[in-house]
């Protein structure tokens, strides 16, 4: 009996790379490295949020002004995102993520020793520029390097890592600040970010599908902005702006609300952020809902939950505030975990730059954080919690409408 000879080794070795499959060593290393990076990145970004009253007291600034320490970081991050996509297209996804984490960790450490309010804002702004590298590139890297059947699962795992980072950034600083003031929390999170940079450097494989593109000044200035030309991506960016604006605005203002009568919680304010970790499991659940009901319906459902959570915080009760924050967090991460991947997937289907679509979405997302985070604290000073509720609910309605229209347009064939 004559049998066919085995395929030549060279032929097997030159088979096209289909992406890292779930269960493979490279798949596990990639998700672990990006989860560690996302955790550190978002811890360093948001750790100041529960400490805003302490920062305000330390530098003798008002509640409204204190929000600048977060807004300047997210605003700088948003601007930097316009350039990160083209830079990643030239120098590589992994290289940009590595140096981003390293620089942000060093700047985070330096901000612990800022002698004046102005110097703190400068350092936080520079940290925002550095922090832009990871979130802008991570989703594009996953879209390129993961097997097509693993994209949604990998995105959910990365977003869960960012949720862990947000939780750590909001829960850990309180106890640390009670021991050594807010600078101690800054030092600890700066070191954590440096350790995460080492983990990402060691674990995440270099891109197998990356092809460098020439870096032109015009592409840096306009490359990411070109993603907004697609109406679906533009609407998804509006969803990111509005939903993130509501989320950060409520969390910014609630710290001041809970330090004031009738709550008067003091350092215990950080305990209400125990509602935040529920967002860790939300991305995986959101993916299941999206597969069964459709991505558009799942996003709208998440945004409705976001609005319900805002409304539940209305009564002057710690129980309802924590419950409302929990519902709000579930709704936000449900929407964000789907919309962030949706924008990248849309660009991929149209044959456009995925890194640029990711940067465009995150630009709008962080502008929403910077603008609405500052607005919410000023509204709190002028109109109390009722004003915060009104602004937050109105912004969420904008997100719902944008998501519904995007879902309708994305079902139509593209030319």
Residue pairs with C-beta under 8 A, 6 or more apart in sequence:
17 208
17 209
18 147
18 148
19 144
19 145
19 146
19 147
19 148
19 150
19 209
20 26
20 27
20 30
20 145
20 146
20 147
20 150
20 205
21 27
21 147
21 149
21 150
22 147
22 149
22 150
22 153
26 205
27 146
27 150
27 154
29 203
29 204
29 205
30 142
30 145
30 146
30 154
30 203
30 204
30 205
31 154
31 157
31 158
32 199
32 203
33 199
33 200
33 202
33 203
33 204
34 97
34 138
34 141
34 142
34 157
34 158
34 161
34 200
34 204
35 157
35 158
35 160
35 161
35 164
36 161
36 196
36 199
36 200
36 203
37 97
37 101
37 134
37 138
37 161
37 196
37 197
37 199
37 200
37 204
38 134
38 135
38 138
38 158
38 159
38 161
38 162
38 164
38 165
39 161
39 162
39 164
39 165
39 168
39 196
40 101
40 105
40 165
40 189
40 192
40 193
40 195
40 196
40 197
41 100
41 101
41 104
41 131
41 134
41 135
41 162
41 165
41 193
41 196
42 162
42 163
42 165
42 166
42 169
43 165
43 166
43 168
43 169
43 172
43 189
43 192
43 193
44 104
44 105
44 108
44 127
44 131
44 169
44 189
44 190
44 192
44 193
45 70
45 73
45 74
45 77
45 128
45 131
45 165
45 169
46 70
46 165
46 166
46 169
46 170
47 169
47 170
47 172
47 173
47 185
47 186
47 189
48 55
48 69
48 70
48 73
48 124
48 173
48 182
49 70
49 169
49 170
49 248
49 251
49 252
49 255
50 170
50 171
50 173
50 174
50 255
50 269
50 270
50 273
51 173
51 174
51 177
51 182
51 185
52 63
52 66
52 67
52 69
52 70
52 252
52 255
52 256
52 377
53 63
53 66
53 255
53 256
53 259
53 269
54 177
54 181
54 182
55 61
55 66
55 69
55 182
56 62
56 63
56 65
56 66
58 181
58 182
59 66
59 116
59 117
59 120
61 117
62 381
63 256
63 377
63 380
63 381
64 374
64 377
64 378
64 380
64 381
66 377
67 252
67 373
67 374
67 376
67 377
67 378
68 121
68 374
69 120
69 121
69 124
70 124
70 248
70 252
70 369
70 370
70 373
71 369
71 370
71 371
71 373
71 374
72 121
72 124
72 125
72 128
72 370
73 124
73 125
73 127
73 128
73 131
74 128
74 248
74 366
74 367
74 369
74 370
74 373
75 125
75 128
75 366
75 367
75 370
76 124
76 125
76 126
76 127
76 128
76 129
76 132
77 128
77 129
77 131
77 132
77 362
77 366
78 132
78 362
78 363
78 364
78 365
78 366
78 367
78 370
79 129
79 363
80 128
80 129
80 130
80 132
80 133
81 132
81 135
81 136
81 224
81 359
81 360
81 362
81 363
81 366
82 220
82 221
82 223
82 224
82 225
82 359
82 363
83 220
83 221
83 224
84 96
84 132
84 133
84 136
84 137
84 224
84 355
84 359
85 136
85 137
85 140
85 223
85 224
85 353
85 355
85 356
85 358
85 359
85 360
86 213
86 215
86 216
86 219
86 220
86 223
86 224
86 355
86 356
87 96
87 215
87 220
88 96
88 133
88 136
88 137
88 140
88 355
89 212
89 213
89 215
89 219
89 223
89 353
89 355
89 356
90 212
90 213
90 214
90 215
91 212
91 215
92 206
92 207
92 210
92 212
93 137
93 140
93 141
93 144
93 207
93 210
93 355
94 141
94 204
94 205
94 206
94 207
96 133
96 136
96 137
97 133
97 134
97 137
97 138
97 141
97 200
97 204
98 197
98 200
98 201
99 133
100 130
100 131
100 132
100 133
100 134
100 137
101 133
101 134
101 193
101 194
101 196
101 197
101 200
102 194
102 197
103 130
104 127
104 130
104 131
104 133
104 193
105 190
105 191
105 192
105 193
105 194
105 196
105 197
106 190
106 194
107 123
107 126
107 127
107 130
107 190
108 127
108 186
108 189
108 190
108 193
109 186
109 187
109 190
109 191
109 194
110 123
110 190
111 120
111 123
111 124
111 127
111 186
111 190
112 183
112 184
112 186
112 187
112 190
113 183
114 120
114 123
132 362
135 162
135 358
135 362
136 355
136 358
136 359
136 362
137 355
137 358
138 158
138 358
139 155
139 158
139 340
139 341
139 344
139 354
139 358
140 344
140 354
140 355
140 357
140 358
141 207
142 151
142 154
142 155
142 158
143 151
143 344
143 345
143 348
143 354
144 207
144 209
144 210
144 354
145 205
145 207
145 208
145 209
146 154
151 341
151 345
152 287
152 290
152 291
152 341
153 287
155 283
155 287
155 337
155 340
155 341
156 283
156 284
156 286
156 287
156 337
157 283
159 283
159 333
159 336
159 337
159 340
160 280
160 281
160 283
160 284
163 276
163 277
163 279
163 280
163 282
163 283
163 333
164 277
164 280
166 276
166 279
167 273
167 276
167 277
167 279
167 280
169 189
170 251
170 270
170 273
170 276
171 270
171 273
171 274
171 276
171 277
172 185
172 188
172 189
173 182
173 185
173 189
173 270
174 267
174 268
174 269
174 270
174 271
174 273
175 270
176 184
176 185
176 188
177 184
177 185
177 267
178 267
213 219
223 353
223 356
224 356
224 359
224 360
224 363
225 360
226 352
226 353
226 356
227 233
227 343
227 347
227 352
227 353
227 356
227 357
227 359
227 360
227 361
228 234
228 237
228 360
230 346
230 347
230 350
230 352
231 409
232 346
232 406
232 409
232 410
233 343
233 346
233 347
233 357
233 360
233 361
235 402
235 403
235 405
235 406
235 409
236 339
236 342
236 343
236 346
236 361
236 402
236 403
236 406
237 343
237 360
237 361
237 363
237 364
237 365
238 364
238 398
238 399
238 402
239 299
239 303
239 335
239 339
239 399
239 402
239 403
239 406
240 336
240 339
240 340
240 361
240 362
240 364
240 365
240 368
241 364
241 365
241 367
241 368
242 368
242 395
242 396
242 398
242 399
242 402
243 303
243 306
243 332
243 335
243 336
243 339
243 368
243 396
243 399
244 332
244 336
244 365
244 366
244 368
244 369
244 372
245 368
245 369
245 371
245 372
245 373
245 375
245 395
246 306
246 310
246 328
246 332
246 372
246 392
246 395
246 396
246 399
247 306
247 328
247 329
247 332
247 369
248 368
248 369
248 372
248 373
248 376
249 372
249 373
249 375
249 376
249 377
249 388
249 391
249 392
249 395
250 310
250 313
250 325
250 328
250 376
250 388
250 392
251 273
251 325
252 373
252 376
252 377
253 376
253 377
253 379
253 380
253 385
253 388
254 272
254 313
254 321
254 325
255 269
256 377
256 380
257 263
257 321
257 380
257 385
257 388
258 265
258 269
258 272
258 318
258 321
259 265
259 266
259 269
262 316
263 316
263 318
265 271
265 272
265 318
272 318
272 321
272 322
272 325
273 325
274 322
275 322
275 323
275 325
275 326
275 329
276 325
276 329
278 326
278 329
278 330
279 329
279 330
279 332
279 333
282 329
282 330
282 333
282 334
282 337
283 333
283 334
283 337
285 334
286 298
286 302
286 333
286 334
286 335
286 337
286 338
287 337
287 338
289 297
289 298
289 301
289 334
290 297
290 298
290 299
290 338
293 301
294 407
295 338
295 342
295 407
296 403
296 404
296 406
296 407
296 408
296 410
297 407
298 334
298 338
299 334
299 335
299 338
299 339
299 342
299 403
299 407
300 400
300 403
300 404
300 407
301 334
302 330
302 331
302 332
302 333
302 334
302 335
302 336
302 338
303 331
303 335
303 396
303 399
303 400
303 403
304 331
304 400
305 327
305 328
305 330
305 331
305 334
306 328
306 331
306 332
306 335
306 396
306 399
307 331
307 393
307 396
307 397
307 400
308 327
308 328
308 331
309 324
309 325
309 326
309 327
309 328
309 329
309 330
309 331
310 324
310 328
310 389
310 392
310 393
310 396
311 324
311 389
311 393
312 320
312 323
312 324
312 327
312 328
313 320
313 321
313 324
313 325
313 328
313 385
313 389
314 320
314 324
314 385
314 386
314 389
335 399
335 403
336 365
339 361
339 403
340 358
340 361
340 362
340 365
342 406
342 410
343 357
343 358
343 360
343 361
344 354
344 357
344 358
344 361
346 357
346 410
347 353
347 354
347 356
347 357
348 354
349 414
350 414
372 391
372 395
375 391
376 388
376 391
376 392
379 387
379 388
379 391
380 387
380 388
383 390
